Amino acid sequence: RELAEELESHLQMHIEDNVRSGMRPEEARRQALIRLGGVEPTKEICRDAWGVRIINELAQDIRYGLRQLRRNPGFAVVAVLTLALGIGANTAMFSVIDAVLLRPLPYAHPSQLVSVQQRVSHGVSSFVSYPNFSDWRSQNHVFSSMAAYRETNFTLTGSGEPVQLPGEIVTWEIFRLLGVRPVLGRDFLQQEVQAGSNEVMLSHRLWQSRFGSNPKIVGHVVALGGKSYTICGVMPPGFQFPLSAEPAELWTAIATDAEGKTPQTSERGAPVFRVIARLKPRVNPTHA
């Protein structure tokens, strides 16, 4: 309405100017419209400049869409579910990308950390057998430290209702490599790679939710999968490793895989571990 009134006032001014110059009223109005460029085209130009046209078209599209959804409730349900799944999938994907690629890794000197993989006949494998890892660790000259880990699940019993928890079986140096120390107790020791050395470290979440934030939890024995483990430490709040998997609630030393007649730690043909390493100073990934 304000736009129409403003354009009309401009038009009247042009008409008055033309009449004063000697034009008849009809000719004065025609020339004024020509000079103005037409009322409706000028309105559209102004609306585009203000963004009003976009808003009007969006409102019309929304009204039309709502009418169509009311007429087809089945289609409406499918459309809403599709949008929900799409938004959920994108949110989950961004959360992983944000944690893994965008934000700096929450470890000491993250630029020195690398993932080590092996080339096999059909391409590149991110999984490595323990004997291969052991050879890499002892023979390389470009890493200050290396560690191996694999995902697993543990059934915790003897402390409330039995519950299955995501966890990691790791080599003893993993937390020192990451530069993260426990808030209670200690991390693993080198001798705890031997069979029968059943030590476990808890996440801060598990320590709070399952053990009531007991400050004297170190040294307690818990049952995991029917075996007894001694709690040696509790990791700090917010600590997560690895980042790209379901958050681990506990970590055990690789001694678990060193048991039995054919222990997994001696199976060169069993690529089940992932490997992470820290570059030595002044060594870049290409050199490594």
Phi and psi in degrees as GROMACS dihedral restraints (atoms count N, CA, C in turn):
[ dihedral_restraints ]
;  ai    aj    ak    al  type     phi  dphi    fc
    3     4     5     6     1   -62.4    20    10
    4     5     6     7     1   -38.6    20    10
    6     7     8     9     1   -63.4    20    10
    7     8     9    10     1   -44.7    20    10
    9    10    11    12     1   -61.9    20    10
   10    11    12    13     1   -42.1    20    10
   12    13    14    15     1   -65.1    20    10
   13    14    15    16     1   -40.5    20    10
   15    16    17    18     1   -66.8    20    10
   16    17    18    19     1   -42.7    20    10
   18    19    20    21     1   -65.6    20    10
   19    20    21    22     1   -37.1    20    10
   21    22    23    24     1   -64.4    20    10
   22    23    24    25     1   -39.2    20    10
   24    25    26    27     1   -65.3    20    10
   25    26    27    28     1   -41.0    20    10
   27    28    29    30     1   -61.9    20    10
   28    29    30    31     1   -43.1    20    10
   30    31    32    33     1   -61.4    20    10
   31    32    33    34     1   -43.9    20    10
   33    34    35    36     1   -63.3    20    10
   34    35    36    37     1   -38.2    20    10
   36    37    38    39     1   -63.3    20    10
   37    38    39    40     1   -42.9    20    10
   39    40    41    42     1   -64.5    20    10
   40    41    42    43     1   -40.2    20    10
   42    43    44    45     1   -61.9    20    10
   43    44    45    46     1   -45.8    20    10
   45    46    47    48     1   -61.4    20    10
   46    47    48    49     1   -40.4    20    10
   48    49    50    51     1   -61.9    20    10
   49    50    51    52     1   -42.2    20    10
   51    52    53    54     1   -67.4    20    10
   52    53    54    55     1   -39.5    20    10
   54    55    56    57     1   -63.8    20    10
   55    56    57    58     1   -42.6    20    10
   57    58    59    60     1   -63.6    20    10
   58    59    60    61     1   -27.6    20    10
   60    61    62    63     1   -82.5    20    10
   61    62    63    64     1     1.1    20    10
   63    64    65    66     1   107.6    20    10
   64    65    66    67     1     3.9    20    10
   66    67    68    69     1   -79.0    20    10
   67    68    69    70     1   150.7    20    10
   69    70    71    72     1   -70.0    20    10
   70    71    72    73     1   155.3    20    10
   72    73    74    75     1   -54.9    20    10
   73    74    75    76     1   -42.2    20    10
   75    76    77    78     1   -64.7    20    10
   76    77    78    79     1   -44.9    20    10
   78    79    80    81     1   -67.7    20    10
   79    80    81    82     1   -36.1    20    10
   81    82    83    84     1   -62.0    20    10
   82    83    84    85     1   -41.7    20    10
   84    85    86    87     1   -67.9    20    10
   85    86    87    88     1   -41.7    20    10
   87    88    89    90     1   -61.2    20    10
   88    89    90    91     1   -45.6    20    10
   90    91    92    93     1   -65.7    20    10
   91    92    93    94     1   -34.8    20    10
   93    94    95    96     1   -65.8    20    10
   94    95    96    97     1   -40.6    20    10
   96    97    98    99     1   -65.2    20    10
   97    98    99   100     1   -39.9    20    10
   99   100   101   102     1   -62.1    20    10
  100   101   102   103     1   -43.8    20    10
  102   103   104   105     1   -65.5    20    10
  103   104   105   106     1   -38.2    20    10
  105   106   107   108     1   -74.5    20    10
  106   107   108   109     1   -24.1    20    10
  108   109   110   111     1    91.3    20    10
  109   110   111   112     1    15.8    20    10
  111   112   113   114     1    88.9    20    10
  112   113   114   115     1   141.8    20    10
  114   115   116   117     1   -70.2    20    10
  115   116   117   118     1   -53.0    20    10
  117   118   119   120     1   -66.2    20    10
  118   119   120   121     1   -44.9    20    10
  120   121   122   123     1   -59.5    20    10
  121   122   123   124     1   -37.6    20    10
  123   124   125   126     1   -66.3    20    10
  124   125   126   127     1   -38.3    20    10
  126   127   128   129     1   -59.7    20    10
  127   128   129   130     1   -43.1    20    10
  129   130   131   132     1   -64.2    20    10
  130   131   132   133     1   -39.9    20    10
  132   133   134   135     1   -61.7    20    10
  133   134   135   136     1   -44.0    20    10
  135   136   137   138     1   -65.0    20    10
  136   137   138   139     1   -42.1    20    10
  138   139   140   141     1   -62.2    20    10
  139   140   141   142     1   -40.9    20    10
  141   142   143   144     1   -63.0    20    10
  142   143   144   145     1   -40.8    20    10
  144   145   146   147     1   -64.8    20    10
  145   146   147   148     1   -37.2    20    10
  147   148   149   150     1   -83.6    20    10
  148   149   150   151     1   -14.8    20    10
  150   151   152   153     1    83.9    20    10
  151   152   153   154     1     5.4    20    10
  153   154   155   156     1   -67.5    20    10
  154   155   156   157     1   -37.0    20    10
  156   157   158   159     1   -62.6    20    10
  157   158   159   160     1   -41.9    20    10
  159   160   161   162     1   -61.2    20    10
  160   161   162   163     1   -43.7    20    10
  162   163   164   165     1   -63.5    20    10
  163   164   165   166     1   -43.4    20    10
  165   166   167   168     1   -62.0    20    10
  166   167   168   169     1   -44.4    20    10
  168   169   170   171     1   -66.0    20    10
  169   170   171   172     1   -38.5    20    10
  171   172   173   174     1   -63.0    20    10
  172   173   174   175     1   -43.9    20    10
  174   175   176   177     1   -61.6    20    10
  175   176   177   178     1   -40.1    20    10
  177   178   179   180     1   -65.4    20    10
  178   179   180   181     1   -41.1    20    10
  180   181   182   183     1   -63.6    20    10
  181   182   183   184     1   -41.0    20    10
  183   184   185   186     1   -64.7    20    10
  184   185   186   187     1   -44.8    20    10
  186   187   188   189     1   -61.0    20    10
  187   188   189   190     1   -41.8    20    10
  189   190   191   192     1   -64.8    20    10
  190   191   192   193     1   -43.1    20    10
  192   193   194   195     1   -62.4    20    10
  193   194   195   196     1   -41.9    20    10
  195   196   197   198     1   -63.9    20    10
  196   197   198   199     1   -39.2    20    10
  198   199   200   201     1   -62.8    20    10
  199   200   201   202     1   -41.7    20    10
  201   202   203   204     1   -66.2    20    10
  202   203   204   205     1   -38.0    20    10
  204   205   206   207     1   -66.4    20    10
  205   206   207   208     1   -38.1    20    10
  207   208   209   210     1   -65.9    20    10
  208   209   210   211     1   -35.1    20    10
  210   211   212   213     1   -74.0    20    10
  211   212   213   214     1   -27.0    20    10
  213   214   215   216     1  -127.5    20    10
  214   215   216   217     1    77.6    20    10
  216   217   218   219     1   -60.3    20    10
  217   218   219   220     1   -35.1    20    10
  219   220   221   222     1   -62.7    20    10
  220   221   222   223     1   -45.4    20    10
  222   223   224   225     1   -62.3    20    10
  223   224   225   226     1   -37.3    20    10
  225   226   227   228     1   -61.5    20    10
  226   227   228   229     1   -42.7    20    10
  228   229   230   231     1   -63.4    20    10
  229   230   231   232     1   -45.3    20    10
  231   232   233   234     1   -61.6    20    10
  232   233   234   235     1   -42.1    20    10
  234   235   236   237     1   -62.7    20    10
  235   236   237   238     1   -44.4    20    10
  237   238   239   240     1   -64.3    20    10
  238   239   240   241     1   -44.2    20    10
  240   241   242   243     1   -63.3    20    10
  241   242   243   244     1   -40.5    20    10
  243   244   245   246     1   -61.9    20    10
  244   245   246   247     1   -45.0    20    10
  246   247   248   249     1   -62.1    20    10
  247   248   249   250     1   -42.9    20    10
  249   250   251   252     1   -62.2    20    10
  250   251   252   253     1   -45.4    20    10
  252   253   254   255     1   -64.6    20    10
  253   254   255   256     1   -41.7    20    10
  255   256   257   258     1   -63.2    20    10
  256   257   258   259     1   -45.0    20    10
  258   259   260   261     1   -64.9    20    10
  259   260   261   262     1   -42.4    20    10
  261   262   263   264     1   -62.6    20    10
  262   263   264   265     1   -43.9    20    10
  264   265   266   267     1   -63.9    20    10
  265   266   267   268     1   -42.7    20    10
  267   268   269   270     1   -65.9    20    10
  268   269   270   271     1   -38.4    20    10
  270   271   272   273     1   -63.2    20    10
  271   272   273   274     1   -45.6    20    10
  273   274   275   276     1   -62.7    20    10
  274   275   276   277     1   -42.6    20    10
  276   277   278   279     1   -63.1    20    10
  277   278   279   280     1   -44.1    20    10
  279   280   281   282     1   -65.5    20    10
  280   281   282   283     1   -36.8    20    10
  282   283   284   285     1   -59.7    20    10
  283   284   285   286     1   -43.2    20    10
  285   286   287   288     1   -67.5    20    10
  286   287   288   289     1   -46.7    20    10
  288   289   290   291     1   -61.8    20    10
  289   290   291   292     1   -40.5    20    10
  291   292   293   294     1   -62.9    20    10
  292   293   294   295     1   -43.5    20    10
  294   295   296   297     1   -71.6    20    10
  295   296   297   298     1   -38.4    20    10
  297   298   299   300     1   -91.1    20    10
  298   299   300   301     1   -36.0    20    10
  300   301   302   303     1  -110.9    20    10
  301   302   303   304     1   -38.7    20    10
  303   304   305   306     1   -86.7    20    10
  304   305   306   307     1   -50.9    20    10
  306   307   308   309     1   -79.6    20    10
  307   308   309   310     1   145.2    20    10
  309   310   311   312     1   -61.0    20    10
  310   311   312   313     1   145.1    20    10
  312   313   314   315     1   -61.6    20    10
  313   314   315   316     1   138.2    20    10
  315   316   317   318     1   -81.5    20    10
  316   317   318   319     1    47.4    20    10
  318   319   320   321     1  -130.4    20    10
  319   320   321   322     1   168.5    20    10
  321   322   323   324     1   -68.3    20    10
  322   323   324   325     1   133.4    20    10
  324   325   326   327     1    44.7    20    10
  325   326   327   328     1    62.8    20    10
  327   328   329   330     1   -62.2    20    10
  328   329   330   331     1   -23.8    20    10
  330   331   332   333     1   -66.8    20    10
  331   332   333   334     1   -16.2    20    10
  333   334   335   336     1   -88.5    20    10
  334   335   336   337     1    -8.8    20    10
  336   337   338   339     1   -86.2    20    10
  337   338   339   340     1   135.6    20    10
  339   340   341   342     1  -137.0    20    10
  340   341   342   343     1   155.0    20    10
  342   343   344   345     1   -96.2    20    10
  343   344   345   346     1   133.4    20    10
  345   346   347   348     1  -110.1    20    10
  346   347   348   349     1   126.3    20    10
  348   349   350   351     1  -124.6    20    10
  349   350   351   352     1   175.3    20    10
  351   352   353   354     1  -125.8    20    10
  352   353   354   355     1   147.6    20    10
  354   355   356   357     1   -91.7    20    10
  355   356   357   358     1   127.0    20    10
  357   358   359   360     1  -118.2    20    10
  358   359   360   361     1   179.8    20    10
  360   361   362   363     1   -61.5    20    10
  361   362   363   364     1   -31.8    20    10
  363   364   365   366     1  -101.6    20    10
  364   365   366   367     1    13.4    20    10
  366   367   368   369     1   140.0    20    10
  367   368   369   370     1  -137.1    20    10
  369   370   371   372     1  -118.2    20    10
  370   371   372   373     1   133.3    20    10
  372   373   374   375     1  -114.5    20    10
  373   374   375   376     1   133.9    20    10
  375   376   377   378     1   -85.5    20    10
  376   377   378   379     1    -4.3    20    10
  378   379   380   381     1  -105.1    20    10
  379   380   381   382     1   141.1    20    10
  381   382   383   384     1  -134.5    20    10
  382   383   384   385     1   145.8    20    10
  384   385   386   387     1   -77.5    20    10
  385   386   387   388     1   157.1    20    10
  387   388   389   390     1   -65.1    20    10
  388   389   390   391     1   -42.4    20    10
  390   391   392   393     1   -59.0    20    10
  391   392   393   394     1   -39.2    20    10
  393   394   395   396     1   -62.7    20    10
  394   395   396   397     1   -46.7    20    10
  396   397   398   399     1   -57.6    20    10
  397   398   399   400     1   -44.0    20    10
  399   400   401   402     1   -60.5    20    10
  400   401   402   403     1   -39.2    20    10
  402   403   404   405     1   -66.0    20    10
  403   404   405   406     1   -44.3    20    10
  405   406   407   408     1   -56.9    20    10
  406   407   408   409     1   -47.0    20    10
  408   409   410   411     1   -62.4    20    10
  409   410   411   412     1   -39.3    20    10
  411   412   413   414     1   -84.3    20    10
  412   413   414   415     1   -23.2    20    10
  414   415   416   417     1  -107.9    20    10
  415   416   417   418     1   -12.8    20    10
  417   418   419   420     1   -77.3    20    10
  418   419   420   421     1   159.3    20    10
  420   421   422   423     1  -124.9    20    10
  421   422   423   424     1    11.0    20    10
  423   424   425   426     1  -116.8    20    10
  424   425   426   427     1   -10.5    20    10
  426   427   428   429     1  -112.4    20    10
  427   428   429   430     1   138.2    20    10
  429   430   431   432     1   -77.8    20    10
  430   431   432   433     1   -25.5    20    10
  432   433   434   435     1  -161.5    20    10
  433   434   435   436     1   156.1    20    10
  435   436   437   438     1  -138.5    20    10
  436   437   438   439     1   152.7    20    10
  438   439   440   441     1  -147.2    20    10
  439   440   441   442     1   152.6    20    10
  441   442   443   444     1  -122.6    20    10
  442   443   444   445     1   153.8    20    10
  444   445   446   447     1  -157.4    20    10
  445   446   447   448     1   156.7    20    10
  447   448   449   450     1  -146.8    20    10
  448   449   450   451     1   149.2    20    10
  450   451   452   453     1   -80.6    20    10
  451   452   453   454     1   149.3    20    10
  453   454   455   456     1  -160.3    20    10
  454   455   456   457     1   178.3    20    10
  456   457   458   459     1  -124.0    20    10
  457   458   459   460     1   142.6    20    10
  459   460   461   462     1  -120.6    20    10
  460   461   462   463     1   142.6    20    10
  462   463   464   465     1  -101.9    20    10
  463   464   465   466     1   111.4    20    10
  465   466   467   468     1   -89.0    20    10
  466   467   468   469     1   124.6    20    10
  468   469   470   471     1  -129.3    20    10
  469   470   471   472     1   165.6    20    10
  471   472   473   474     1    85.0    20    10
  472   473   474   475     1     2.5    20    10
  474   475   476   477     1  -139.4    20    10
  475   476   477   478     1    75.8    20    10
  477   478   479   480     1    84.5    20    10
  478   479   480   481     1  -159.3    20    10
  480   481   482   483     1   -66.3    20    10
  481   482   483   484     1   142.2    20    10
  483   484   485   486     1   -58.1    20    10
  484   485   486   487     1   141.6    20    10
  486   487   488   489     1  -145.1    20    10
  487   488   489   490     1   141.8    20    10
  489   490   491   492     1   -92.8    20    10
  490   491   492   493     1   130.6    20    10
  492   493   494   495     1  -125.4    20    10
  493   494   495   496     1   139.1    20    10
  495   496   497   498     1   -73.1    20    10
  496   497   498   499     1   137.9    20    10
  498   499   500   501     1  -148.9    20    10
  499   500   501   502     1  -177.2    20    10
  501   502   503   504     1  -135.8    20    10
  502   503   504   505     1   138.0    20    10
  504   505   506   507     1   -98.5    20    10
  505   506   507   508     1   123.6    20    10
  507   508   509   510     1  -132.1    20    10
  508   509   510   511     1   159.4    20    10
  510   511   512   513     1   -79.3    20    10
  511   512   513   514     1   159.7    20    10
  513   514   515   516     1   -61.5    20    10
  514   515   516   517     1   -27.1    20    10
  516   517   518   519     1   -91.7    20    10
  517   518   519   520     1     6.1    20    10
  519   520   521   522     1   -57.5    20    10
  520   521   522   523     1   -46.5    20    10
  522   523   524   525     1   -73.6    20    10
  523   524   525   526     1   -31.7    20    10
  525   526   527   528     1   -70.1    20    10
  526   527   528   529     1   -37.3    20    10
  528   529   530   531     1   -61.0    20    10
  529   530   531   532     1   -41.4    20    10
  531   532   533   534     1   -75.6    20    10
  532   533   534   535     1   -16.1    20    10
  534   535   536   537     1    74.6    20    10
  535   536   537   538     1    30.8    20    10
  537   538   539   540     1  -120.7    20    10
  538   539   540   541     1   128.5    20    10
  540   541   542   543     1  -107.4    20    10
  541   542   543   544     1   149.0    20    10
  543   544   545   546     1   -68.2    20    10
  544   545   546   547     1   154.8    20    10
  546   547   548   549     1   -86.1    20    10
  547   548   549   550     1   -21.0    20    10
  549   550   551   552     1  -132.2    20    10
  550   551   552   553     1   140.1    20    10
  552   553   554   555     1    72.3    20    10
  553   554   555   556     1  -144.6    20    10
  555   556   557   558     1  -137.3    20    10
  556   557   558   559     1   169.7    20    10
  558   559   560   561     1   -92.6    20    10
  559   560   561   562     1  -169.3    20    10
  561   562   563   564     1   -72.7    20    10
  562   563   564   565     1   153.6    20    10
  564   565   566   567     1  -105.7    20    10
  565   566   567   568     1   158.6    20    10
  567   568   569   570     1   -61.1    20    10
  568   569   570   571     1   -34.7    20    10
  570   571   572   573     1   -72.7    20    10
  571   572   573   574     1    -8.1    20    10
  573   574   575   576     1   -86.4    20    10
  574   575   576   577     1    21.4    20    10
  576   577   578   579     1   -92.7    20    10
  577   578   579   580     1    -8.4    20    10
  579   580   581   582     1   -80.3    20    10
  580   581   582   583     1   146.2    20    10
  582   583   584   585     1   -56.3    20    10
  583   584   585   586     1   139.9    20    10
  585   586   587   588     1    91.8    20    10
  586   587   588   589     1    -5.5    20    10
  588   589   590   591     1   -95.2    20    10
  589   590   591   592     1    90.2    20    10
  591   592   593   594     1   -99.8    20    10
  592   593   594   595     1    88.5    20    10
  594   595   596   597     1  -112.3    20    10
  595   596   597   598     1   148.6    20    10
  597   598   599   600     1  -138.6    20    10
  598   599   600   601     1   143.0    20    10
  600   601   602   603     1  -113.9    20    10
  601   602   603   604     1   140.6    20    10
  603   604   605   606     1  -103.4    20    10
  604   605   606   607     1   148.5    20    10
  606   607   608   609     1   -73.3    20    10
  607   608   609   610     1   159.0    20    10
  609   610   611   612     1   -63.3    20    10
  610   611   612   613     1   -37.1    20    10
  612   613   614   615     1   -60.6    20    10
  613   614   615   616     1   -47.9    20    10
  615   616   617   618     1   -65.6    20    10
  616   617   618   619     1   -40.2    20    10
  618   619   620   621     1   -59.3    20    10
  619   620   621   622     1   -40.3    20    10
  621   622   623   624     1   -74.5    20    10
  622   623   624   625     1   -47.6    20    10
  624   625   626   627     1   -76.6    20    10
  625   626   627   628     1   -34.3    20    10
  627   628   629   630     1  -102.6    20    10
  628   629   630   631     1   -26.2    20    10
  630   631   632   633     1  -120.8    20    10
  631   632   633   634     1    13.3    20    10
  633   634   635   636     1    60.2    20    10
  634   635   636   637     1    29.6    20    10
  636   637   638   639     1    55.7    20    10
  637   638   639   640     1    37.5    20    10
  639   640   641   642     1   -63.4    20    10
  640   641   642   643     1   114.9    20    10
  642   643   644   645     1   -69.4    20    10
  643   644   645   646     1   -13.2    20    10
  645   646   647   648     1  -107.7    20    10
  646   647   648   649     1    27.6    20    10
  648   649   650   651     1   -69.8    20    10
  649   650   651   652     1   -27.0    20    10
  651   652   653   654     1   -61.5    20    10
  652   653   654   655     1   130.0    20    10
  654   655   656   657     1    98.9    20    10
  655   656   657   658     1   -15.2    20    10
  657   658   659   660     1   -69.4    20    10
  658   659   660   661     1   152.1    20    10
  660   661   662   663     1  -106.8    20    10
  661   662   663   664     1   132.8    20    10
  663   664   665   666     1  -124.7    20    10
  664   665   666   667     1   159.0    20    10
  666   667   668   669     1  -103.3    20    10
  667   668   669   670     1   123.7    20    10
  669   670   671   672     1  -124.1    20    10
  670   671   672   673     1   113.5    20    10
  672   673   674   675     1    59.8    20    10
  673   674   675   676     1    33.0    20    10
  675   676   677   678     1    84.0    20    10
  676   677   678   679     1     1.9    20    10
  678   679   680   681     1  -114.8    20    10
  679   680   681   682     1   150.0    20    10
  681   682   683   684     1   -88.4    20    10
  682   683   684   685     1   132.8    20    10
  684   685   686   687     1  -127.5    20    10
  685   686   687   688     1   142.6    20    10
  687   688   689   690     1   -98.2    20    10
  688   689   690   691     1   128.1    20    10
  690   691   692   693     1   -74.3    20    10
  691   692   693   694     1   120.5    20    10
  693   694   695   696     1  -106.5    20    10
  694   695   696   697     1   -15.2    20    10
  696   697   698   699     1  -171.1    20    10
  697   698   699   700     1   166.5    20    10
  699   700   701   702     1  -128.5    20    10
  700   701   702   703     1   129.0    20    10
  702   703   704   705     1   -80.0    20    10
  703   704   705   706     1   160.8    20    10
  705   706   707   708     1   -68.8    20    10
  706   707   708   709     1   161.9    20    10
  708   709   710   711     1   -59.7    20    10
  709   710   711   712     1   139.0    20    10
  711   712   713   714     1    81.6    20    10
  712   713   714   715     1    -7.3    20    10
  714   715   716   717     1   -68.6    20    10
  715   716   717   718     1   136.2    20    10
  717   718   719   720     1  -144.6    20    10
  718   719   720   721     1   131.5    20    10
  720   721   722   723     1  -154.7    20    10
  721   722   723   724     1   130.7    20    10
  723   724   725   726     1   -75.5    20    10
  724   725   726   727     1   167.4    20    10
  726   727   728   729     1   -81.9    20    10
  727   728   729   730     1   -28.8    20    10
  729   730   731   732     1   -90.0    20    10
  730   731   732   733     1     6.1    20    10
  732   733   734   735     1  -119.6    20    10
  733   734   735   736     1   177.5    20    10
  735   736   737   738     1   -59.5    20    10
  736   737   738   739     1   133.7    20    10
  738   739   740   741     1   -53.2    20    10
  739   740   741   742     1   124.5    20    10
  741   742   743   744     1   -72.1    20    10
  742   743   744   745     1   141.6    20    10
  744   745   746   747     1  -100.1    20    10
  745   746   747   748     1   -17.5    20    10
  747   748   749   750     1  -158.2    20    10
  748   749   750   751     1   160.5    20    10
  750   751   752   753     1  -134.1    20    10
  751   752   753   754     1   134.2    20    10
  753   754   755   756     1  -118.9    20    10
  754   755   756   757     1   154.7    20    10
  756   757   758   759     1   -71.4    20    10
  757   758   759   760     1   159.8    20    10
  759   760   761   762     1   -70.1    20    10
  760   761   762   763     1    -0.8    20    10
  762   763   764   765     1   -56.2    20    10
  763   764   765   766     1   -26.1    20    10
  765   766   767   768     1   -58.7    20    10
  766   767   768   769     1   -35.9    20    10
  768   769   770   771     1   -89.1    20    10
  769   770   771   772     1    -0.1    20    10
  771   772   773   774     1   -97.7    20    10
  772   773   774   775     1     9.8    20    10
  774   775   776   777     1  -100.5    20    10
  775   776   777   778     1   162.3    20    10
  777   778   779   780     1    94.4    20    10
  778   779   780   781     1   173.1    20    10
  780   781   782   783     1   -68.3    20    10
  781   782   783   784     1   -37.9    20    10
  783   784   785   786     1  -122.3    20    10
  784   785   786   787     1    78.1    20    10
  786   787   788   789     1   -62.2    20    10
  787   788   789   790     1   147.3    20    10
  789   790   791   792     1   -65.3    20    10
  790   791   792   793     1   -24.3    20    10
  792   793   794   795     1   -71.2    20    10
  793   794   795   796     1   -10.0    20    10
  795   796   797   798     1  -110.3    20    10
  796   797   798   799     1     1.3    20    10
  798   799   800   801     1   -91.0    20    10
  799   800   801   802     1    99.0    20    10
  801   802   803   804     1   -69.7    20    10
  802   803   804   805     1   -21.8    20    10
  804   805   806   807     1   -93.2    20    10
  805   806   807   808     1    15.7    20    10
  807   808   809   810     1  -116.8    20    10
  808   809   810   811     1    83.3    20    10
  810   811   812   813     1   -79.5    20    10
  811   812   813   814     1    94.4    20    10
  813   814   815   816     1  -123.5    20    10
  814   815   816   817     1    -5.7    20    10
  816   817   818   819     1  -104.3    20    10
  817   818   819   820     1   149.1    20    10
  819   820   821   822     1  -101.6    20    10
  820   821   822   823     1   153.9    20    10
  822   823   824   825     1  -126.2    20    10
  823   824   825   826     1   135.2    20    10
  825   826   827   828     1  -125.7    20    10
  826   827   828   829     1   147.9    20    10
  828   829   830   831     1  -144.1    20    10
  829   830   831   832     1   160.4    20    10
  831   832   833   834     1  -115.2    20    10
  832   833   834   835     1   124.8    20    10
  834   835   836   837     1   -67.5    20    10
  835   836   837   838     1   145.0    20    10
  837   838   839   840     1   -68.3    20    10
  838   839   840   841     1   156.9    20    10
  840   841   842   843     1   -54.7    20    10
  841   842   843   844     1   139.4    20    10
  843   844   845   846     1    66.6    20    10
  844   845   846   847     1    18.1    20    10
  846   847   848   849     1  -113.3    20    10
  847   848   849   850     1   124.9    20    10
  849   850   851   852     1  -100.4    20    10
  850   851   852   853     1   166.9    20    10
  852   853   854   855     1   -58.2    20    10
  853   854   855   856     1   -37.0    20    10
  855   856   857   858     1   -63.2    20    10
  856   857   858   859     1   -44.4    20    10
  858   859   860   861     1   -61.7    20    10
  859   860   861   862     1   -43.8    20    10
